[in-house]
Amino acid sequence: MDRGKLIKILLITFAILTAASSISLFYAYQKPTYERQTIILGTYTHRAIYDYIAELKPNIIYNKTTLKPGEGTLYTAITTGINITFTYKFISSPSPETIGIALEEITAEIESPGKWTKPLHEDEVKELMNLEGSMNFTLKINCTAIRQLIDRIDKEIGTYSSSFNIRVKPRIRVDTIVAKRTVNETYTPELIVMFRAGTEKGNYISIEGLNQTKNKDITETREITYPEVEARRNMFSATTLTTAIGLAALIIAHLKIVGQQKSTERKSKELLKRIMEEYKDAIAEAVGSPPKTQTTIDVESLEDLTKIAQILAKPILRAKEDEEQIFYIIDGNMKYQYKIKA
């Protein structure tokens, strides 16, 4: 096979291989070699439950002197007090290995929205609200005593409070180990007792925050590696580099051959021009391709062909065939010829 054609075939082949490996390398780098995943090792929940029993004056609307959550509206006019119990639970999965729970403090405050706020420390809560117990505690809101305190504050600062709120804030400290992880945190489930006046429902007491939960996950971030992605990157990098080097070498070889061909063509044209000038009187143009003969003899030069023409007293004919020019002499069944690149 001609060397130039072989290099062209190899050039096309290596170009395709380089493009394919480059595309594969591009997609290999689109995939991560690692990723971080958050694993849930365990869960835990703070659960605070407030319950109450409201004490009522004898009344017609309910015809009983106590109300529990969901049994009816606590109308201010007939409610004398509210007995509140608090229960705290810590729930985890898996179960805690060790646990320590403590009620650090209980604070409260009475507020007249937009006017004033009266903080109550634990001793004041005990005195004013009959606070008893530690972790699971009870307290009683005496509606008459609370109203009297509010009236005194309003008188002192020159305001009037028809509506007011009582906020109770126990602060619970939890120190535990769950799923081999240490948990140290505080939880403050706030209860709000709201005394409302002048509404469409009339004057009544609303309680918010009876059931509260706070859920949390114990997590761990892990790094997962993908060695096969790194291996593909290395493989396609090596393949791309190899084929690119081969492609570059073939391009250089192809350019060299093209240069040589152009140089040969230039020399052939110069030689042909010189021959035509030198032997123009001995050469005649032929129409069509040289005829086929029984015997064909190729000679080394046009000078040799000219000598044969003189000996045989035959003309030299010139014909073009593909990329060659053929100078020939016909002598019966014999043909003498000299070929040169066109």
C-alpha positions, 0 to 999 in steps of 0.5 A, spaced: 500 500 500 502 507 498 505 510 504 501 516 503 494 512 503 497 508 509 498 515 513 491 518 511 488 511 514 492 511 520 490 519 521 483 518 520 483 512 525 487 516 530 483 522 530 477 518 531 480 514 537 482 521 540 475 524 539 472 518 542 477 518 548 476 525 549 469 525 550 469 519 555 474 523 559 470 529 559 464 524 562 468 521 567 470 528 570 462 529 570 462 524 575 464 525 582 470 521 585 467 521 592 460 524 596 458 526 603 452 522 606 449 524 612 447 518 616 442 518 621 444 514 627 438 515 632 433 520 634 430 523 640 424 527 642 423 532 648 415 531 649 412 536 654 405 535 656 401 540 660 394 538 663 389 542 667 382 542 671 379 549 671 375 550 677 368 554 676 363 557 680 356 554 680 353 555 673 348 554 668 351 553 662 355 547 664 352 545 670 358 542 673 364 546 677 370 543 673 372 543 666 378 539 663 381 540 656 376 540 650 370 540 655 368 547 653 370 555 654 373 557 660 369 564 661 372 569 666 366 570 669 365 563 672 372 561 672 375 561 679 382 557 678 386 553 674 390 547 676 395 545 671 400 539 671 406 538 667 409 532 665 416 531 661 418 525 657 425 524 653 424 518 648 430 516 644 431 511 639 435 507 640 434 507 648 439 512 651 445 509 654 445 513 660 441 519 662 440 525 666 434 530 666 434 536 671 429 542 672 434 547 672 428 553 673 421 555 672 420 562 671 414 566 669 411 573 667 405 576 667 404 581 661 399 586 658 400 586 651 403 593 648 403 596 655 408 592 661 411 586 663 412 583 670 417 577 670 416 572 676 422 568 679 421 561 681 420 564 689 414 568 686 411 563 682 411 558 688 408 564 692 403 566 687 401 560 683 402 555 689 408 551 685 409 544 687 414 539 685 420 538 681 421 535 674 413 534 674 410 540 677 403 542 679 401 550 679 395 553 680 392 560 677 388 563 682 384 568 677 382 573 683 389 573 686 392 575 679 387 580 677 388 583 684 396 584 682 394 586 675 390 592 678 395 594 683 400 594 677 395 598 672 394 603 678 401 604 679 403 606 672 397 609 670 394 603 665 388 599 664 389 592 662 382 588 660 386 583 657 393 579 659 397 573 659 401 569 663 407 565 661 410 559 664 417 557 662 420 551 665 427 550 663 429 543 663 437 540 662 438 533 659 445 530 659 445 523 655 448 518 651 444 516 645 447 512 639 454 513 642 453 520 641 453 525 647 447 530 647 447 536 652 441 541 651 436 545 654 429 545 653 424 550 654 416 548 653 412 555 654 405 555 656 401 561 655 395 562 659 391 568 655 385 572 659 381 575 653 376 581 654 371 584 649 371 579 644 365 576 640 366 570 644 366 575 650 371 574 656 374 568 656 381 564 658 385 561 652 391 556 654 396 555 648 402 550 648 398 544 652 402 539 648 409 540 645 414 536 642 421 537 639 424 532 635 431 531 633 436 527 629 443 524 631 447 524 624 454 523 622 457 525 615 461 520 612 465 520 605 464 515 600 469 514 595 468 511 588 475 508 586 472 506 579 471 513 577 478 515 579 480 509 575 476 511 569 479 518 569 486 515 569 485 510 563 481 515 559 487 520 560 492 515 558 488 513 552 487 520 550 494 522 551 497 516 547 492 517 541 493 525 541 501 523 541 500 518 535 495 523 532 500 529 532 506 524 529 501 522 524 499 529 522 507 531 522 508 525 517 502 527 513 505 534 512 511 531 510 509 527 505 504 532 502 510 537 502 514 531 498 509 530 493 508 538 492 516 538 491 516 532 486 510 535 482 514 541 482 520 538 479 516 533 475 513 540 472 519 543 471 522 536 468 516 536 463 517 543 461 524 542 459 523 535 455 517 539 451 522 544 450 528 540 448 524 535 444 518 539 441 520 537 434 520 530 435 513 529 439 506 529 437 500 529 441 496 523 441 488 523 442 486 518 447 490 513 451 496 509 448 493 503 444 495 496 447 500 492 444 503 485 445 509 487 448 510 494 452 517 496 454 519 502 459 525 506 458 529 510 463 529 517 459 526 521 454 532 521 451 533 513 450 526 514 447 528 519 442 534 514 440 529 509 439 525 513 435 531 515 430 533 508 429 525 506 428 524 512 424 517 513 428 514 519 431 514 520 439 507 520 441 504 524 447 498 522 451 495 523 458 493 518 463 490 519 470 496 523 473 501 521 468 504 523 461 506 518 457 511 518 451 511 512 447 513 509 440 508 504 436 512 499 432 507 493 430 506 489 436 511 493 440 510 499 444 516 503 447 514 508 453 516 513 458 512 515 463 512 522 467 508 525 473 503 530 470 
